Amino acid sequence: MLRRGRLLGVAFAVFALVCLIATYDYSKGRIPQTRSALVSDVLAVSNGRECAGDATEIVSRHIPIGTGRAEAERILAEVTIDPPRPWFWTPAVENSTVSEGTSLEALHTIKTTAFGSNLLRIYLGFEDGKVKRVAAEVVCHFG
């Protein structure tokens, strides 16, 4: 009887340890790998944890006022991450760019966890083919 109790105790301890590690992995995610200087700077400042955090200043350093439209679109195309490789959930990476006349809106995943993603939303306004207005924020998408 004592042996069965000890075996049950060890099994429970192993189960608790696995649950602890899984919960940490599930809630925190891992810092994504990126070759984008823009994403690296945003993650360094915000740590990807803040929802509705203003990132206009950081984006303005990478896409300053007066940048040509083609150059701005090239910089936005480089905003990518290599998502983490967790062992029991599949990361959701959302990337989209919508251009309507003289404005452009880009939405790129900068961090992903099992509970949701942190996205960098960038608005660019153009005048005469050059960037006239820049606005950016880090938003959270749960689900």
C-alpha positions as CSV (number, residue, x, y, z in Angstrom):
1,M,0.0,0.0,0.0
2,L,2.9,2.4,0.8
3,R,4.4,1.7,-2.6
4,R,1.2,2.5,-4.4
5,G,0.9,5.8,-2.5
6,R,4.4,6.8,-3.3
7,L,3.9,6.0,-7.0
8,L,0.6,8.0,-7.0
9,G,2.5,11.0,-5.3
10,V,5.3,10.9,-8.0
11,A,2.7,10.7,-10.8
12,F,0.8,13.7,-9.3
13,A,4.1,15.7,-9.0
14,V,5.0,15.0,-12.6
15,F,1.5,16.0,-13.7
16,A,1.7,19.2,-11.7
17,L,5.1,20.1,-13.2
18,V,3.8,19.5,-16.8
19,C,0.8,21.7,-16.0
20,L,2.9,24.4,-14.6
21,I,5.2,24.5,-17.7
22,A,2.3,24.3,-20.1
23,T,0.5,27.1,-18.4
24,Y,3.6,29.3,-18.5
25,D,4.1,28.5,-22.2
26,Y,0.4,29.0,-23.0
27,S,0.1,32.4,-21.3
28,K,3.5,34.0,-22.0
29,G,4.4,32.8,-25.4
30,R,8.0,33.3,-26.6
31,I,9.6,36.3,-28.0
32,P,9.4,35.9,-31.8
33,Q,12.4,36.0,-34.0
34,T,12.4,38.9,-36.5
35,R,14.7,40.4,-39.1
36,S,12.7,43.6,-39.0
37,A,14.3,46.5,-37.2
38,L,10.9,48.1,-36.8
39,V,9.4,45.1,-35.0
40,S,12.6,44.8,-32.8
41,D,12.3,48.4,-31.8
42,V,8.6,48.2,-30.9
43,L,9.1,45.0,-28.9
44,A,12.1,46.6,-27.1
45,V,10.0,49.6,-26.0
46,S,6.6,48.0,-25.4
47,N,7.7,44.4,-24.7
48,G,4.6,43.5,-26.7
49,R,2.5,43.4,-23.6
50,E,0.7,46.7,-23.8
51,C,-2.7,47.0,-25.5
52,A,-3.5,50.3,-27.3
53,G,0.1,51.5,-26.8
54,D,1.2,54.4,-29.0
55,A,4.0,53.4,-31.4
56,T,3.9,56.4,-33.7
57,E,7.3,57.7,-32.6
58,I,9.0,54.4,-33.3
59,V,7.4,54.0,-36.7
60,S,8.2,57.6,-37.6
61,R,11.9,56.8,-37.1
62,H,11.7,54.0,-39.7
63,I,9.2,55.7,-42.0
64,P,9.8,59.4,-41.6
65,I,7.6,62.2,-43.1
66,G,8.6,62.7,-46.7
67,T,9.4,59.0,-47.5
68,G,8.2,57.9,-50.9
69,R,5.2,55.6,-51.2
70,A,7.2,52.8,-52.8
71,E,9.9,52.9,-50.0
72,A,7.2,53.0,-47.3
73,E,5.5,49.9,-48.8
74,R,8.9,48.1,-49.0
75,I,9.6,48.8,-45.3
76,L,6.1,47.5,-44.4
77,A,6.6,44.4,-46.5
78,E,9.7,43.6,-44.3
79,V,7.6,43.7,-41.1
80,T,7.5,40.0,-40.4
81,I,8.2,37.6,-37.5
82,D,9.1,34.0,-37.3
83,P,6.5,32.8,-34.8
84,P,7.6,30.6,-31.9
85,R,7.3,26.8,-32.1
86,P,5.3,25.9,-29.1
87,W,4.6,22.2,-28.5
88,F,0.8,22.2,-28.1
89,W,-0.7,25.3,-29.7
90,T,-0.5,26.8,-33.1
91,P,0.5,30.5,-33.4
92,A,-1.8,32.7,-35.4
93,V,0.1,35.3,-37.5
94,E,-2.0,38.1,-39.1
95,N,-0.5,40.3,-41.7
96,S,-2.4,42.6,-44.0
97,T,-2.0,45.8,-45.9
98,V,-5.0,47.8,-47.3
99,S,-4.4,50.8,-49.6
100,E,-7.2,53.2,-50.4
101,G,-6.3,56.2,-52.5
102,T,-4.0,58.4,-50.4
103,S,-4.0,56.3,-47.3
104,L,-2.5,52.9,-46.3
105,E,-3.3,50.8,-43.3
106,A,-1.0,47.9,-42.3
107,L,-1.7,45.3,-39.6
108,H,1.2,43.0,-38.6
109,T,1.6,40.5,-35.8
110,I,4.6,41.3,-33.6
111,K,4.0,38.8,-30.8
112,T,1.7,35.8,-30.5
113,T,0.6,33.6,-27.5
114,A,-2.0,30.9,-27.1
115,F,-4.5,33.5,-25.8
116,G,-4.1,36.0,-28.7
117,S,-1.7,38.2,-30.6
118,N,-0.2,41.6,-30.3
119,L,-0.5,43.5,-33.5
120,L,1.2,46.6,-34.8
121,R,-1.4,48.8,-36.6
122,I,0.2,51.4,-38.9
123,Y,-1.7,54.2,-40.7
124,L,0.1,56.2,-43.4
125,G,-1.3,59.2,-45.2
126,F,0.2,60.3,-48.5
127,E,0.3,63.5,-50.4
128,D,2.0,63.9,-53.7
129,G,3.4,60.4,-53.4
130,K,5.2,61.1,-50.1
131,V,4.3,60.2,-46.5
132,K,2.5,63.1,-45.0
133,R,1.0,61.5,-41.8
134,V,2.0,58.6,-39.6
135,A,0.1,57.0,-36.8
136,A,0.8,53.6,-35.2
137,E,-0.4,51.6,-32.2
138,V,0.1,48.2,-30.6
139,V,-3.3,46.4,-30.3
140,C,-4.2,43.1,-28.8
141,H,-6.4,40.5,-30.5
142,F,-7.8,37.9,-28.2
143,G,-9.2,34.6,-29.5
